[in-house]
Amino acid sequence: MLFAEISKLIFRMIQSFYAESAGRKIQIASVIAYQSFGDMNRASPHYHGIIVEGGFDENSNFVYLPVSDTKNMTELFRRLVIKFFKDRKLTNDKFGRNLLAWKNSGFSIDNSIKISANDDKVKEAVAQYISRPPVSLKQLMYEQFRRKVLLHTRYN
C-alpha cells in the first residue's frame, strides 16, 4: 500500500509540474513501477517511470512539455516524500530536517532515455526492464554437490 501511495504521489507531482509549466490544467499519462532491488540483487528501493512529455488540455489539444532540467523536480520529489513520511508518522520533524540537510540527498530523476512514438522495439524493451523480476532464472545455478544456489551476474 505504501509503494502504491508513493506511485500516486509521483504521478500527482508530475501532473502538477506539467500544469504549472503549461499554465493550465492538462491530463497526463505515465506508468510508475516500484523496484526494491538493484545490481547484484542488493536492496535499492527506487521507482521507474514511463512518462509522456506533455498532456492534453481541456480542448483535447496536446501540449508538448519536454523535461530538460530535472533539478527542481528532484528537489520537489524529495520534499514531498519526506512530508509524506512525516504526515504518516513514519518519521519525525528532526529526522526530516536531517534528510533535507544531506548534501547528496539520495533522490534523482533520470530522463536520459527518450523513446520515439514509432519505436515499438524500444518501448517493449523499456516496459520489460521496468517489470522484470529481481532475479532471472538464467542467472541461477544449482550446485548439487554443495547443495547451494548460486547467482551469476555480469560482475562474476
C-alpha positions as CSV (number, residue, x, y, z in Angstrom):
1,M,0.0,0.0,0.0
2,L,2.8,2.4,0.9
3,F,4.5,1.9,-2.5
4,A,1.2,2.5,-4.4
5,E,0.7,5.7,-2.4
6,I,4.2,6.9,-3.4
7,S,3.5,6.0,-7.0
8,K,0.4,8.2,-6.8
9,L,2.4,11.0,-5.2
10,I,4.9,10.8,-8.2
11,F,2.0,10.9,-10.7
12,R,0.4,13.9,-8.9
13,M,3.8,15.7,-8.7
14,I,4.3,15.3,-12.5
15,Q,0.8,16.3,-13.3
16,S,1.2,19.5,-11.1
17,F,4.7,20.2,-12.6
18,Y,3.3,20.0,-16.1
19,A,0.2,22.1,-15.3
20,E,2.4,24.8,-13.9
21,S,4.7,24.7,-17.0
22,A,1.7,24.8,-19.3
23,G,-0.1,27.5,-17.4
24,R,-3.3,25.4,-17.4
25,K,-4.6,22.0,-16.3
26,I,-3.6,19.1,-18.5
27,Q,-4.2,15.4,-18.4
28,I,-1.0,13.3,-18.5
29,A,-0.1,9.7,-18.9
30,S,2.5,7.7,-17.1
31,V,3.5,4.2,-15.9
32,I,5.1,4.2,-12.4
33,A,6.7,1.0,-11.1
34,Y,8.4,0.3,-7.8
35,Q,11.5,-1.9,-7.6
36,S,13.2,-2.9,-4.4
37,F,16.4,-4.2,-6.0
38,G,19.4,-3.1,-8.0
39,D,22.5,-4.7,-9.5
40,M,23.6,-7.9,-7.7
41,N,20.1,-8.1,-6.2
42,R,21.1,-5.7,-3.5
43,A,18.4,-3.6,-1.7
44,S,18.0,-0.5,-3.7
45,P,14.4,0.9,-3.5
46,H,13.5,3.1,-6.4
47,Y,10.8,3.8,-9.0
48,H,10.9,3.6,-12.7
49,G,8.5,5.6,-14.9
50,I,7.5,5.9,-18.5
51,I,6.2,9.5,-18.7
52,V,4.8,11.3,-21.7
53,E,6.4,14.7,-22.2
54,G,3.2,16.7,-22.1
55,G,-0.5,16.1,-21.9
56,F,-3.9,17.1,-23.2
57,D,-5.7,20.3,-22.3
58,E,-9.4,20.8,-21.8
59,N,-9.8,21.3,-25.6
60,S,-8.1,17.9,-26.3
61,N,-5.0,19.7,-27.7
62,F,-1.7,18.0,-26.9
63,V,0.7,20.3,-25.1
64,Y,4.3,19.3,-25.6
65,L,6.3,19.9,-22.4
66,P,9.8,18.5,-22.7
67,V,11.6,17.9,-19.4
68,S,15.1,19.2,-19.8
69,D,16.2,20.2,-16.3
70,T,15.2,17.7,-13.6
71,K,16.9,19.5,-10.7
72,N,13.8,21.3,-9.5
73,M,11.6,18.3,-10.0
74,T,14.0,16.2,-8.0
75,E,14.0,18.6,-5.1
76,L,10.2,18.8,-5.1
77,F,10.0,15.0,-5.1
78,R,12.5,14.8,-2.2
79,R,10.4,17.3,-0.1
80,L,7.1,15.6,-1.0
81,V,8.4,12.2,0.1
82,I,9.8,13.5,3.4
83,K,6.4,15.2,4.0
84,F,4.6,12.1,3.1
85,F,6.5,10.1,5.7
86,K,6.1,12.8,8.4
87,D,2.3,13.1,7.7
88,R,2.0,9.3,8.3
89,K,4.2,9.5,11.5
90,L,6.8,7.2,9.8
91,T,9.4,9.8,10.7
92,N,9.6,13.0,12.8
93,D,10.5,16.6,12.1
94,K,14.0,16.3,13.4
95,F,14.8,13.4,11.0
96,G,13.1,15.2,8.1
97,R,15.3,18.3,8.7
98,N,18.3,16.0,8.9
99,L,17.4,14.4,5.5
100,L,16.9,17.9,3.9
101,A,20.4,18.8,5.1
102,W,22.2,16.0,3.3
103,K,24.5,17.1,0.5
104,N,23.7,14.0,-1.5
105,S,20.0,13.5,-1.0
106,G,19.7,10.0,-2.4
107,F,17.0,11.3,-4.8
108,S,17.5,11.6,-8.5
109,I,15.4,11.8,-11.7
110,D,17.0,10.5,-14.9
111,N,15.3,11.5,-18.1
112,S,18.2,10.5,-20.4
113,I,16.3,7.8,-22.3
114,K,13.9,9.3,-24.9
115,I,11.5,6.9,-26.7
116,S,10.2,7.7,-30.2
117,A,6.5,7.2,-30.6
118,N,7.2,4.8,-33.5
119,D,9.9,2.8,-31.9
120,D,8.0,-0.3,-30.8
121,K,11.1,-2.3,-30.1
122,V,12.5,0.2,-27.6
123,K,9.1,0.7,-25.9
124,E,8.8,-3.1,-25.4
125,A,12.4,-3.3,-24.1
126,V,11.8,-0.5,-21.6
127,A,8.5,-2.0,-20.4
128,Q,10.2,-5.4,-19.9
129,Y,13.0,-3.7,-18.0
130,I,10.6,-2.0,-15.7
131,S,8.5,-5.1,-15.0
132,R,11.4,-7.5,-14.6
133,P,11.7,-9.8,-11.5
134,P,14.6,-9.4,-9.1
135,V,16.3,-12.4,-10.4
136,S,16.4,-14.0,-13.9
137,L,16.3,-17.8,-13.9
138,K,19.2,-17.6,-16.4
139,Q,21.3,-16.2,-13.5
140,L,20.6,-19.0,-11.1
141,M,22.6,-22.2,-11.0
142,Y,22.2,-25.1,-8.5
143,E,25.4,-26.8,-7.4
144,Q,24.1,-30.2,-6.3
145,F,27.3,-31.3,-4.7
146,R,27.3,-28.2,-2.4
147,R,23.6,-28.0,-2.2
148,K,23.8,-24.3,-2.9
149,V,22.0,-22.0,-5.3
150,L,24.4,-19.5,-7.0
151,L,23.6,-16.2,-8.5
152,H,25.7,-15.4,-11.6
153,T,25.9,-11.8,-12.8
154,R,28.0,-9.9,-15.3
155,Y,30.3,-9.0,-12.4
156,N,31.5,-12.5,-11.7
